């Protein structure tokens, strides 16, 4: 007797809330990224009253949904607006719309939309981020929020916040990676012609003095290190490859990437380990050796610090996806 055919899982509903002054670029990110995830997400757009909304460009956008859409959403994404559009107080229409969001829904802000979540009290006591240019203003207005302006995004429970503009791409890829594994997230990134995971944080994009002409980059050394993650690379090894002193290399690396060389190496090793946990049946100790951790215990420690689960739990989560 033939078994019952498997039914295709119902896609997760994602509601994108467009507010007055929305940046068109950020407004389109959820549909473009999540919409490329093989039907895993249904992305719909709404406004607080169902009416067209002004963008910061020379056009308005019309939507097919009002705030009632938020009641049915598994994930709600609030997109950004220019600083001049950030309200001093939360408008009643926006507060009413946010009140419709289910208590178990995941809520995501892109760029300056973190101000909306913070004004609603949704980020109190939580870690969050926003665009580095408005970080000081945010910190003064919302002292109860643990602001980290150096990262590209923060996931704190069901609240996810991202930094400026294109970091909306990073956080949407993070959602795909968290929900369905890095294999699908990498596939989405390839289709959209974006990096699946960007090194470092916002620090690398903050305006800095113009470097001395002809200053060497650490990019070639980073590529060299990625091809040798299974080796016990040290700062001396990296600086030697770049032909720089230890101090110069460490400073230039941090300026370019936004992370110290040591933190960057751990990040890359964890990312490689996650891929091997999803795409292979290698034992944990073997994966640890493949990615440059001295022991399986070291891999367990760093993976748990990065994503909060053990290698075995991570592998079980994505076994079906693989």
Backbone bond lengths (Angstrom), bond angles and torsions (degrees), N, CA, C in turn:
res aa  C-N    CA-C-N  psi(-1)  N-CA   C-N-CA  omega(-1)  CA-C   N-CA-C  phi
1 X - - - 1.459 - - 1.517 109.49 -
2 X 1.312 116.65 131.17 1.446 121.27 -176.92 1.524 109.93 -75.24
3 X 1.327 114.73 141.82 1.454 119.81 -179.78 1.523 111.30 -72.19
4 X 1.307 114.98 162.45 1.458 120.32 177.85 1.517 109.44 -69.77
5 X 1.340 118.00 128.51 1.471 119.31 -178.74 1.525 111.02 -63.46
6 X 1.331 115.56 145.07 1.451 120.59 179.80 1.525 110.29 -72.10
7 X 1.300 115.55 136.68 1.456 119.63 177.47 1.519 109.55 -88.75
8 X 1.311 115.57 146.84 1.451 120.98 179.32 1.521 109.19 -70.61
9 X 1.342 118.39 130.41 1.465 119.65 -178.18 1.522 111.12 -60.45
10 X 1.326 114.47 144.21 1.456 119.70 -179.81 1.522 109.08 -68.77
11 X 1.329 118.27 133.07 1.467 119.08 -178.09 1.521 111.89 -66.58
12 X 1.295 115.99 148.58 1.466 121.17 176.05 1.522 109.37 -74.14
13 X 1.308 116.14 133.41 1.468 119.95 -179.71 1.532 109.76 -85.76
14 X 1.322 115.13 126.22 1.459 122.46 178.33 1.522 108.08 -116.59
15 X 1.318 116.26 121.10 1.459 121.79 177.56 1.523 108.97 -103.38
16 X 1.327 116.05 124.69 1.460 121.70 177.94 1.524 107.64 -101.74
17 X 1.324 116.54 118.41 1.459 121.62 -178.43 1.522 109.42 -95.28
18 X 1.331 116.02 113.78 1.468 122.04 179.46 1.524 108.78 -93.50
19 X 1.310 116.24 122.12 1.460 121.60 179.55 1.524 110.47 -104.86
20 X 1.312 115.61 167.54 1.457 120.97 -178.11 1.523 110.81 -57.33
21 X 1.344 116.38 130.77 1.453 121.68 179.67 1.506 114.71 84.26
22 X 1.324 117.45 15.26 1.470 121.31 -175.50 1.530 112.01 -56.42
23 X 1.324 114.89 139.74 1.463 120.46 171.52 1.531 108.08 -73.71
24 X 1.321 119.47 124.04 1.471 120.19 179.60 1.529 113.25 -58.85
25 X 1.325 117.06 -37.00 1.464 119.59 -178.66 1.522 111.21 -60.63
26 X 1.345 116.43 -53.81 1.455 119.87 -178.57 1.528 111.64 -64.92
27 X 1.334 116.39 -33.52 1.457 120.21 -179.62 1.524 111.81 -61.90
28 X 1.329 116.58 -31.42 1.457 119.96 -178.11 1.514 115.43 -88.54
29 X 1.340 117.51 -9.68 1.465 120.19 -175.38 1.527 112.99 -61.64
30 X 1.333 120.23 -49.34 1.471 118.46 -177.32 1.521 113.29 -58.64
31 X 1.329 116.99 -42.66 1.459 119.70 179.98 1.518 111.21 -64.99
32 X 1.334 116.37 -40.51 1.466 119.69 -176.42 1.521 111.50 -70.51
33 X 1.320 117.90 -44.09 1.469 121.37 -176.46 1.523 111.15 -80.31
34 X 1.328 117.41 -56.00 1.461 120.18 -177.62 1.526 110.94 -68.47
35 X 1.321 116.37 -29.86 1.461 119.97 178.34 1.511 113.57 -70.11
36 X 1.337 117.24 -12.38 1.472 121.45 179.13 1.523 112.06 -96.61
37 X 1.337 116.55 10.21 1.472 120.77 -173.78 1.523 112.34 -96.00
38 X 1.325 117.46 43.04 1.469 122.46 172.63 1.527 113.35 55.76
39 X 1.331 116.67 40.14 1.456 120.12 175.33 1.509 115.33 77.17
40 X 1.345 117.64 12.29 1.469 119.30 179.97 1.526 112.76 -73.18
41 X 1.346 116.31 -21.07 1.463 120.32 -176.41 1.528 110.69 -130.10
42 X 1.321 114.81 143.23 1.460 122.46 170.33 1.529 106.32 -108.38
43 X 1.324 117.19 111.71 1.461 121.76 -174.58 1.522 109.90 -104.41
44 X 1.331 116.12 120.52 1.458 122.83 -179.33 1.524 108.65 -127.45
45 X 1.337 115.70 151.29 1.461 121.05 -176.17 1.521 110.64 -116.21
46 X 1.330 116.09 141.29 1.459 120.77 179.17 1.521 110.25 -141.01
47 X 1.332 115.64 168.47 1.457 122.40 171.14 1.521 107.93 -124.04
48 X 1.325 116.69 175.17 1.466 119.75 -175.48 1.523 112.73 -70.57
49 X 1.347 116.96 -17.73 1.466 120.02 -179.53 1.524 113.53 -134.27
50 X 1.323 117.59 6.44 1.455 121.08 -179.96 1.516 114.06 80.35
51 X 1.321 117.00 -0.58 1.462 120.92 -178.83 1.525 110.79 -93.48
52 X 1.344 117.40 164.48 1.465 119.63 175.45 1.526 110.74 -58.56
53 X 1.317 116.08 153.35 1.458 121.44 -179.15 1.527 109.06 -126.67
54 X 1.314 115.61 143.30 1.455 120.25 176.60 1.527 110.10 -71.38
55 X 1.317 115.65 143.22 1.462 119.48 168.81 1.524 107.86 -101.71
56 X 1.325 116.73 177.62 1.463 118.14 176.62 1.522 110.63 -84.85
57 X 1.342 116.57 0.70 1.460 121.66 175.85 1.534 108.77 -95.32
58 X 1.324 116.59 -164.41 1.465 119.94 -175.02 1.522 112.11 -94.18
59 X 1.335 117.43 34.57 1.455 120.05 178.73 1.522 110.09 -152.50
60 X 1.319 115.27 161.16 1.460 121.93 173.30 1.523 107.73 -107.63
61 X 1.318 116.67 165.08 1.458 120.36 177.01 1.525 109.20 -123.53
62 X 1.301 115.46 141.21 1.448 121.53 174.23 1.513 110.04 -101.65
63 X 1.325 117.34 145.49 1.463 121.71 -179.19 1.524 108.70 -126.56
64 X 1.320 115.15 163.55 1.462 120.11 -179.18 1.519 112.93 -99.41
65 X 1.342 116.79 -0.30 1.460 119.25 -174.90 1.523 111.18 -134.14
66 X 1.336 114.05 148.49 1.455 121.93 172.60 1.510 110.50 -103.12
67 X 1.342 118.02 -164.60 1.463 121.27 -174.52 1.523 114.30 -66.30
68 X 1.335 117.39 -16.02 1.465 119.53 178.65 1.527 111.91 -61.73
69 X 1.331 116.69 -23.77 1.462 120.26 178.05 1.528 111.19 -59.76
70 X 1.324 116.56 -33.46 1.464 120.86 -176.30 1.525 112.13 -62.31
71 X 1.328 117.21 -27.11 1.464 121.30 -178.80 1.528 111.93 -68.55
72 X 1.331 116.73 -21.42 1.464 120.92 -175.53 1.529 112.73 -105.74
73 X 1.331 117.26 1.36 1.460 120.68 -172.02 1.521 112.15 -87.05
74 X 1.328 115.84 138.29 1.463 121.88 171.36 1.525 110.78 -80.71
75 X 1.329 115.13 -33.26 1.466 121.97 177.16 1.529 108.25 -133.62
76 X 1.321 116.26 136.37 1.463 122.01 176.38 1.521 108.03 -117.46
77 X 1.337 116.23 127.33 1.463 121.65 177.57 1.519 108.21 -112.96
78 X 1.318 116.26 125.14 1.462 121.31 176.87 1.524 107.40 -107.18
79 X 1.315 115.75 121.83 1.462 119.71 -174.30 1.519 111.12 -93.27
80 X 1.321 114.82 166.45 1.456 121.38 -166.94 1.518 113.71 -87.57
81 X 1.321 113.01 169.48 1.451 122.09 177.13 1.527 108.29 -144.95
82 X 1.358 117.87 161.12 1.467 119.45 178.71 1.529 110.79 -61.86
83 X 1.335 117.59 154.08 1.467 120.10 -179.97 1.531 113.48 -52.71
84 X 1.327 117.55 -33.55 1.469 119.98 -179.07 1.522 112.18 -64.74
85 X 1.341 117.21 -21.92 1.468 121.29 -179.23 1.531 112.28 -91.64
86 X 1.332 117.62 -7.37 1.463 119.76 -178.45 1.528 108.48 -69.41
87 X 1.320 118.37 120.25 1.470 119.62 -176.40 1.525 112.26 -73.55
88 X 1.343 115.02 144.86 1.458 119.76 175.46 1.526 110.27 -67.13
89 X 1.320 116.49 -33.25 1.454 122.98 175.25 1.524 108.34 -132.38
90 X 1.303 116.41 152.36 1.452 120.46 -177.66 1.534 109.92 -70.27
91 X 1.342 118.74 119.81 1.464 119.99 177.61 1.527 111.12 -59.68
92 X 1.322 116.09 148.54 1.467 120.45 -178.33 1.524 111.67 -57.73
93 X 1.352 116.89 -38.50 1.467 119.57 -178.63 1.524 111.49 -65.06
94 X 1.339 116.56 -37.54 1.466 120.44 179.05 1.528 109.62 -70.71
95 X 1.337 117.07 -43.38 1.465 120.39 178.87 1.525 110.83 -60.58
96 X 1.344 116.07 -41.46 1.464 119.88 179.58 1.527 110.91 -65.33
97 X 1.329 116.42 -38.69 1.466 119.88 178.72 1.526 110.54 -64.93
98 X 1.331 117.07 -44.82 1.464 120.07 -179.78 1.525 111.42 -63.75
99 X 1.321 116.51 -31.55 1.470 120.06 179.87 1.521 112.26 -66.81
100 X 1.319 117.08 -16.83 1.467 120.96 179.13 1.528 112.69 -81.00
101 X 1.318 117.72 -13.89 1.464 121.01 -176.71 1.525 109.92 -68.71
102 X 1.313 116.29 134.57 1.462 120.87 179.70 1.524 111.09 -61.63
103 X 1.339 118.12 144.77 1.465 120.38 -178.87 1.521 113.90 -62.19
104 X 1.344 117.86 -22.63 1.460 120.07 -178.45 1.526 112.63 -99.29
105 X 1.331 117.64 3.60 1.467 120.72 -176.91 1.530 110.57 -75.36
106 X 1.308 114.72 148.02 1.463 120.76 173.32 1.535 107.45 -81.79
107 X 1.331 116.79 134.65 1.457 121.24 -177.82 1.520 108.73 -119.68
108 X 1.327 115.93 129.77 1.460 122.53 -173.97 1.531 108.90 -125.60
109 X 1.321 116.58 132.97 1.467 119.97 172.59 1.516 109.02 -115.17
110 X 1.316 115.64 141.77 1.460 121.29 174.75 1.523 107.99 -109.34
111 X 1.322 116.01 123.90 1.459 122.73 174.02 1.527 111.90 59.00
112 X 1.334 117.78 -123.07 1.465 121.90 -174.15 1.517 113.71 -71.27
113 X 1.315 119.21 -8.39 1.468 120.71 176.55 1.520 111.84 -63.39
114 X 1.340 117.57 -14.34 1.466 119.96 174.77 1.526 110.66 -60.26
115 X 1.332 117.20 -28.61 1.467 120.31 177.02 1.528 110.40 -62.34
116 X 1.327 117.11 -37.71 1.457 121.18 179.84 1.521 110.42 -65.14
117 X 1.323 116.72 -47.01 1.464 120.14 179.25 1.528 111.13 -64.01
118 X 1.327 116.19 -40.69 1.462 119.18 -179.60 1.521 111.01 -67.22
119 X 1.320 117.91 -41.03 1.461 121.30 179.09 1.523 110.86 -62.61
120 X 1.334 115.92 -31.12 1.468 120.25 177.91 1.521 112.52 -80.87
121 X 1.332 117.45 -3.09 1.457 121.43 179.52 1.506 114.33 81.62
122 X 1.325 117.15 8.47 1.463 120.24 -175.20 1.523 113.15 -77.91
123 X 1.332 116.65 -14.09 1.464 119.60 -178.41 1.526 112.70 -107.45
124 X 1.319 118.06 2.59 1.462 120.40 -179.50 1.524 110.40 -58.28
125 X 1.332 115.48 128.80 1.456 120.72 178.97 1.509 114.16 76.50
126 X 1.312 117.22 5.08 1.465 121.38 -179.19 1.531 111.06 -111.30
127 X 1.315 114.63 158.68 1.462 121.09 172.45 1.526 108.09 -84.05
128 X 1.336 116.80 140.41 1.461 120.49 -177.29 1.520 109.40 -154.96
129 X 1.339 115.31 171.16 1.461 120.44 175.26 1.522 108.82 -142.63
130 X 1.321 115.41 168.55 1.459 122.88 174.56 1.522 107.12 -158.09
131 X 1.325 117.98 -175.09 1.459 121.01 -178.93 1.527 110.10 -61.73
132 X 1.327 116.51 136.57 1.457 120.69 -175.32 1.523 112.62 -60.41
133 X 1.340 118.07 -28.31 1.460 119.81 -177.40 1.531 112.88 -68.91
134 X 1.323 117.35 -23.86 1.468 120.43 -178.82 1.530 111.50 -111.89
135 X 1.326 116.71 13.54 1.463 120.04 -176.08 1.528 112.04 -63.16
136 X 1.323 117.77 -42.11 1.461 119.88 -178.81 1.526 111.28 -64.28
137 X 1.335 116.46 -41.06 1.465 120.47 177.87 1.522 109.75 -63.43
138 X 1.318 116.97 -43.94 1.462 121.80 179.95 1.528 110.42 -59.92
139 X 1.320 115.72 -45.78 1.467 119.86 -176.62 1.530 111.16 -63.80
140 X 1.331 117.02 -37.86 1.465 119.51 178.65 1.529 111.35 -69.28
141 X 1.323 116.88 -38.68 1.465 120.37 -177.14 1.522 112.82 -75.45
142 X 1.334 116.25 -31.97 1.463 119.23 -172.21 1.534 110.77 -129.59
143 X 1.329 117.52 71.30 1.473 120.31 -177.29 1.522 113.57 -66.23
144 X 1.332 117.89 -16.28 1.471 119.62 179.78 1.531 112.28 -80.41
145 X 1.325 116.68 -8.15 1.470 120.73 179.75 1.522 109.22 -95.98
146 X 1.315 117.21 133.94 1.464 122.94 177.17 1.528 107.96 -84.20
147 X 1.327 116.01 88.83 1.465 121.07 -174.34 1.520 111.60 -81.62
148 X 1.331 116.31 130.95 1.465 122.58 173.73 1.527 107.65 -120.41
149 X 1.328 118.38 96.43 1.459 120.78 -174.95 1.521 114.70 -80.72
150 X 1.333 117.47 0.42 1.465 120.39 -174.24 1.522 114.25 -94.00
151 X 1.339 117.37 -10.28 1.467 120.02 -173.49 1.522 110.98 -103.19
152 X 1.326 116.27 164.42 1.465 121.15 178.93 1.521 111.86 -82.21
153 X 1.327 117.00 -30.82 1.457 120.03 175.03 1.521 109.39 -160.27
154 X 1.338 114.76 162.06 1.462 121.78 177.94 1.523 107.66 -132.88
155 X 1.321 116.21 133.94 1.460 121.64 172.81 1.514 107.45 -115.22
156 X 1.329 116.38 110.17 1.457 122.31 179.53 1.525 107.68 -122.41
157 X 1.329 115.45 94.39 1.460 119.22 -175.76 1.515 110.80 63.21
158 X 1.329 116.32 -130.17 1.463 119.19 -178.86 1.520 112.31 -87.26
159 X 1.328 117.96 1.32 1.459 122.34 178.23 1.523 110.34 -102.49
160 X 1.322 116.36 121.16 1.455 121.93 178.57 1.524 108.39 -121.31
161 X 1.321 116.53 130.49 1.456 120.98 178.38 1.520 109.05 -126.94
162 X 1.322 116.60 144.68 1.463 119.79 179.82 1.515 109.97 -124.69
163 X 1.310 114.14 163.56 1.457 121.05 -177.69 1.540 109.67 -82.44
164 X 1.311 116.78 -150.56 1.445 120.16 -171.42 1.516 115.63 -73.41
165 X 1.339 115.15 141.12 1.460 125.41 165.66 1.529 114.07 45.34
166 X 1.351 117.04 -102.38 1.464 121.08 -172.42 1.511 113.85 -65.94
167 X 1.326 118.16 -11.10 1.471 118.64 175.07 1.525 111.02 -67.39
168 X 1.336 116.81 -13.47 1.461 119.59 170.67 1.521 111.11 -60.95
169 X 1.333 116.73 -33.08 1.462 120.99 174.95 1.528 109.71 -65.25
170 X 1.331 115.96 -44.28 1.464 120.36 -179.32 1.524 111.38 -60.70
171 X 1.337 116.74 -44.00 1.465 118.29 -175.89 1.525 111.11 -72.32
172 X 1.340 117.73 -33.13 1.468 119.07 176.70 1.527 110.93 -68.78
173 X 1.333 117.68 -38.35 1.461 119.85 174.74 1.526 110.59 -65.67
174 X 1.326 116.47 -35.14 1.468 120.05 175.73 1.525 110.63 -62.21
175 X 1.320 117.33 -39.59 1.462 120.81 178.39 1.528 110.01 -62.10
176 X 1.333 116.74 -46.31 1.466 120.12 178.43 1.522 110.14 -61.79
177 X 1.326 116.23 -43.28 1.468 120.66 -178.48 1.521 110.85 -64.30
178 X 1.331 116.76 -41.48 1.459 120.76 -179.84 1.523 111.44 -67.98
179 X 1.327 116.39 -41.50 1.461 120.78 -176.26 1.524 113.24 -77.93
180 X 1.339 116.31 -37.11 1.473 119.06 -168.65 1.525 114.64 -133.59
181 X 1.331 118.61 4.30 1.451 120.42 175.43 1.513 114.09 96.42
182 X 1.334 115.25 161.61 1.458 120.57 -175.11 1.522 112.67 -72.31
183 X 1.338 118.02 -23.36 1.465 119.15 179.67 1.521 110.53 -63.13
184 X 1.336 117.20 -47.48 1.464 119.85 177.91 1.524 110.65 -68.43
185 X 1.339 117.43 -40.49 1.466 119.93 179.28 1.520 110.93 -60.87
186 X 1.323 117.32 -40.53 1.463 120.39 177.60 1.515 111.26 -65.77
187 X 1.325 117.14 -37.42 1.460 121.11 177.64 1.526 110.66 -64.06
188 X 1.341 116.63 -43.25 1.461 121.00 177.25 1.526 109.92 -61.14
189 X 1.321 116.87 -44.17 1.465 121.03 -179.41 1.527 111.07 -60.74
190 X 1.338 116.56 -41.41 1.467 119.24 179.07 1.522 111.09 -64.03
191 X 1.337 116.89 -41.69 1.461 119.81 -179.70 1.525 111.52 -63.91
192 X 1.317 115.35 -35.31 1.468 119.95 -178.02 1.528 112.67 -92.60
193 X 1.329 116.51 1.23 1.466 123.55 177.65 1.530 111.03 55.06
194 X 1.327 115.20 51.43 1.459 121.95 175.54 1.519 108.01 -132.75
195 X 1.344 118.46 157.51 1.469 119.49 177.60 1.520 110.08 -67.67
196 X 1.329 118.53 138.46 1.457 120.78 -179.50 1.515 113.15 -68.15
197 X 1.327 117.07 -24.03 1.457 120.90 -179.44 1.517 107.50 -156.57
198 X 1.324 116.56 117.58 1.461 119.77 -179.55 1.522 110.92 -87.34
199 X 1.324 115.28 137.76 1.457 120.83 177.04 1.521 110.02 -67.65
200 X 1.324 115.17 146.82 1.448 120.25 168.42 1.506 114.98 72.38
201 X 1.322 116.04 -160.60 1.451 121.31 -176.31 1.505 111.67 -135.87
202 X 1.335 116.24 -158.13 1.456 121.18 -177.15 1.516 112.84 -67.18
203 X 1.326 116.90 -22.63 1.458 119.60 -175.21 1.525 111.68 -54.65
204 X 1.336 116.58 -31.76 1.463 119.21 -177.89 1.519 112.31 -73.09
205 X 1.343 118.27 -12.34 1.460 121.26 -178.18 1.523 113.18 -105.42
206 X 1.335 117.43 -7.51 1.457 120.50 178.59 1.523 108.98 -69.93
207 X 1.327 116.13 139.69 1.457 120.61 -177.02 1.519 110.32 -58.39
208 X 1.327 115.02 129.77 1.455 121.88 -179.74 1.522 108.69 -128.05
209 X 1.330 117.34 160.19 1.462 118.60 174.40 1.522 110.64 -56.54
210 X 1.325 116.22 146.17 1.466 120.80 -179.59 1.521 109.08 -62.89
211 X 1.354 118.12 126.79 1.461 119.46 -178.47 1.518 111.59 -67.97
212 X 1.314 114.73 159.15 1.459 119.91 178.01 1.519 109.52 -59.55
213 X 1.326 116.93 135.39 1.466 121.34 -178.16 1.512 110.35 -56.66
214 X 1.316 115.90 133.96 1.453 120.97 178.19 1.513 114.23 85.77
215 X 1.345 117.20 2.93 1.462 119.70 179.96 1.527 110.24 -60.85
216 X 1.319 115.66 135.58 1.458 120.15 -176.74 1.525 111.09 -71.65
217 X 1.335 116.03 149.65 1.454 122.03 177.49 1.525 109.15 -100.54
218 X 1.335 114.96 159.67 1.463 119.54 176.48 1.527 112.18 -96.71
219 X 1.329 117.58 5.51 1.466 120.72 -175.24 1.523 112.01 -59.29
220 X 1.322 117.15 -43.81 1.469 119.76 -178.65 1.522 110.85 -64.12
221 X 1.312 116.97 -36.35 1.462 120.09 178.86 1.523 110.97 -70.40
222 X 1.331 117.76 -35.46 1.461 119.44 176.32 1.525 110.32 -63.58
223 X 1.331 117.45 -42.64 1.467 120.62 177.67 1.524 110.46 -63.50
224 X 1.318 116.89 -40.41 1.475 121.86 177.65 1.526 110.29 -61.63
225 X 1.329 117.12 -42.97 1.465 120.97 -179.15 1.524 111.36 -67.30
226 X 1.329 117.81 -39.03 1.463 120.79 -179.54 1.523 111.58 -61.78
227 X 1.316 116.82 -29.55 1.468 120.60 178.30 1.523 112.03 -80.81
228 X 1.340 116.78 -3.77 1.472 120.89 -176.26 1.522 111.43 -133.79
229 X 1.305 117.69 33.53 1.458 120.19 -177.75 1.521 112.66 -62.38
230 X 1.316 117.86 -23.16 1.463 120.55 -179.56 1.527 112.14 -76.92
231 X 1.325 117.08 -6.90 1.458 120.75 -179.78 1.533 110.15 -95.86
232 X 1.324 118.45 152.93 1.471 122.08 -179.86 1.526 111.49 -78.19
233 X 1.308 116.85 71.07 1.457 121.93 -175.34 1.527 110.96 -68.79
234 X 1.318 115.69 138.90 1.462 121.84 178.11 1.523 109.10 -118.73
235 X 1.325 115.94 167.88 1.460 120.25 176.47 1.522 110.63 -59.78
236 X 1.330 116.23 -35.71 1.462 120.25 177.57 1.521 111.06 -63.00
237 X 1.347 116.73 -41.51 1.466 120.45 177.65 1.528 111.03 -60.40
238 X 1.329 115.68 -46.80 1.460 120.12 -177.41 1.524 111.14 -65.55
239 X 1.325 116.34 -46.91 1.463 119.48 179.86 1.522 110.91 -63.46
240 X 1.341 116.86 -37.22 1.452 120.01 178.10 1.520 111.85 -63.68
241 X 1.337 116.93 -41.80 1.459 119.07 177.80 1.527 111.25 -63.29
242 X 1.338 116.23 -38.65 1.468 120.41 -179.18 1.527 112.25 -79.40
243 X 1.330 116.99 -7.97 1.459 123.12 -178.56 1.528 110.80 58.58
244 X 1.318 114.19 48.89 1.461 121.08 177.36 1.523 108.54 -131.19
245 X 1.331 114.74 161.02 1.464 118.42 171.51 1.523 108.59 -69.93
246 X 1.337 116.16 160.62 1.460 120.08 -179.46 1.529 110.97 -57.89
247 X 1.315 117.42 -45.50 1.462 121.16 -176.93 1.526 111.25 -65.78
248 X 1.341 116.76 -45.11 1.467 119.67 -179.98 1.520 111.25 -64.35
249 X 1.328 116.51 -42.94 1.462 119.37 -179.50 1.526 111.24 -63.45
250 X 1.317 117.07 -47.00 1.463 120.25 -178.41 1.520 111.01 -60.91
251 X 1.338 116.59 -42.70 1.465 119.97 179.71 1.534 111.19 -65.67
252 X 1.330 116.45 -46.50 1.472 119.59 -177.40 1.528 110.88 -67.77
253 X 1.329 116.90 -38.98 1.467 120.92 178.35 1.525 110.43 -59.88
254 X 1.328 116.03 -48.06 1.468 120.09 -179.02 1.516 111.34 -64.58
255 X 1.328 117.47 -38.54 1.471 120.71 177.55 1.528 111.47 -61.98
256 X 1.340 116.83 -38.95 1.458 120.91 -175.92 1.529 112.78 -80.55
257 X 1.309 116.90 -37.51 1.464 121.04 -170.26 1.525 112.74 -103.88
258 X 1.330 116.53 -28.77 1.457 119.58 -177.23 1.516 113.04 88.10
259 X 1.328 116.71 4.28 1.471 123.03 177.02 1.515 108.57 -135.23
260 X 1.335 116.01 155.56 1.458 119.06 172.47 1.527 108.74 -70.81
261 X 1.340 118.03 157.97 1.471 119.14 178.27 1.522 113.02 -55.90
262 X 1.334 117.05 -39.57 1.458 120.11 -179.50 1.521 112.43 -64.46
263 X 1.332 117.13 -46.40 1.466 120.53 179.34 1.528 110.57 -64.66
264 X 1.329 116.67 -38.22 1.465 120.08 179.32 1.531 110.52 -63.67
265 X 1.335 117.55 -42.91 1.465 120.45 179.42 1.524 111.20 -61.38
266 X 1.330 116.53 -43.39 1.467 119.62 178.47 1.521 110.03 -61.96
267 X 1.331 117.21 -43.32 1.465 121.32 179.85 1.527 110.83 -59.40
268 X 1.326 117.41 -43.91 1.461 120.93 -179.55 1.528 111.49 -68.43
269 X 1.315 117.10 -37.20 1.461 120.19 179.62 1.529 110.86 -68.39
270 X 1.319 116.45 -39.88 1.463 119.51 177.05 1.526 110.35 -64.51
271 X 1.330 117.31 -42.13 1.465 120.50 179.50 1.526 111.07 -61.67
272 X 1.338 116.79 -42.34 1.473 120.57 178.42 1.524 110.30 -65.94
273 X 1.328 116.93 -40.22 1.468 120.59 179.24 1.521 111.05 -63.28
274 X 1.329 117.53 -40.02 1.470 120.58 178.59 1.522 110.20 -60.94
275 X 1.317 116.69 -42.08 1.466 119.55 179.02 1.527 110.92 -62.58
276 X 1.330 117.25 -43.73 1.466 120.22 -178.76 1.523 111.37 -68.40
277 X 1.316 117.59 -34.16 1.464 120.18 176.59 1.521 111.16 -64.71
278 X 1.313 116.25 -35.13 1.468 120.47 179.55 1.525 112.35 -78.87
279 X 1.332 116.72 -41.48 1.464 120.57 -167.11 1.517 114.42 -101.76
280 X 1.331 118.26 0.54 1.463 119.60 -178.97 1.521 109.68 -141.47
281 X 1.344 114.68 169.85 1.462 121.07 175.19 1.528 110.89 -108.64
282 X 1.323 116.96 19.73 1.459 120.68 -179.34 1.523 110.82 -61.30
283 X 1.325 118.27 142.50 1.472 120.53 175.79 1.533 110.36 -62.35
284 X 1.314 115.96 157.45 1.463 121.17 -177.09 1.531 111.06 -60.39
285 X 1.322 117.57 -41.71 1.466 119.85 -179.88 1.521 111.20 -62.82
286 X 1.338 116.60 -37.44 1.472 119.98 179.29 1.530 109.92 -68.70
287 X 1.318 117.10 -40.70 1.470 120.05 177.79 1.519 110.09 -62.95
288 X 1.340 116.32 -41.28 1.462 119.75 178.09 1.523 110.48 -56.68
289 X 1.326 116.86 -44.35 1.462 120.73 179.56 1.520 111.29 -66.36
290 X 1.337 117.37 -38.84 1.465 121.80 -178.63 1.523 111.98 -63.42
291 X 1.333 117.49 -30.74 1.464 120.20 -175.33 1.523 113.01 -105.50
292 X 1.330 117.73 2.27 1.455 119.77 172.43 1.507 117.06 97.15
293 X 1.339 117.90 9.88 1.464 119.76 173.01 1.525 108.22 -87.97
294 X 1.320 116.13 139.94 1.466 120.05 -173.43 1.521 112.34 -65.27
295 X 1.323 117.53 -34.45 1.462 121.03 -177.07 1.527 110.00 -142.25
296 X 1.327 115.21 165.09 1.451 119.90 173.77 1.515 111.42 -62.71
297 X 1.339 116.49 -33.38 1.463 120.31 178.54 1.523 110.95 -63.56
298 X 1.328 116.20 -37.66 1.466 119.82 177.86 1.523 111.02 -65.38
299 X 1.329 116.35 -41.86 1.472 120.10 176.21 1.525 110.29 -60.97
300 X 1.328 116.86 -45.20 1.463 120.06 -179.95 1.529 110.72 -58.99
301 X 1.319 116.47 -42.91 1.463 121.16 -178.74 1.524 110.81 -62.98
302 X 1.325 117.09 -48.16 1.464 120.22 -176.13 1.526 111.92 -72.07
303 X 1.332 117.77 -35.81 1.457 119.88 178.00 1.523 110.28 -66.81
304 X 1.315 116.25 -41.74 1.469 119.62 179.52 1.523 110.28 -65.39
305 X 1.326 117.85 -39.01 1.461 120.90 178.30 1.528 111.43 -64.59
306 X 1.350 116.24 -33.28 1.467 120.12 -176.77 1.520 112.70 -80.95
307 X 1.347 117.72 -43.22 1.471 119.66 -172.82 1.517 113.52 -130.40
308 X 1.336 117.89 -0.66 1.452 120.16 171.70 1.507 116.79 81.90
309 X 1.338 119.03 13.15 1.464 120.82 179.21 1.526 109.63 -136.21
310 X 1.324 115.71 164.01 1.457 121.57 177.26 1.535 109.56 -82.65
311 X 1.350 117.69 161.98 1.470 119.59 175.87 1.525 112.70 -56.23
312 X 1.335 117.31 -41.27 1.468 119.85 -178.67 1.529 111.06 -64.30
313 X 1.336 116.31 -43.10 1.465 119.63 179.44 1.522 110.71 -65.61
314 X 1.339 116.68 -39.76 1.468 120.17 178.75 1.518 110.53 -63.33
315 X 1.321 116.91 -43.69 1.469 120.33 -179.93 1.519 111.20 -64.06
316 X 1.324 118.27 -41.50 1.464 120.55 178.46 1.526 111.46 -62.49
317 X 1.324 116.06 -38.86 1.462 120.60 -177.79 1.519 111.40 -60.31
318 X 1.348 116.58 -40.05 1.460 119.63 -173.70 1.523 113.43 -107.28
319 X 1.310 116.85 11.84 1.467 120.15 179.84 1.520 110.52 -61.71
320 X 1.337 116.67 -42.40 1.457 120.20 -178.51 1.518 111.27 -67.27
321 X 1.363 115.96 -40.98 1.467 119.82 177.77 1.502 111.37 -59.63
322 X 1.351 115.31 -42.37 1.472 118.44 -179.35 1.521 111.06 -64.11
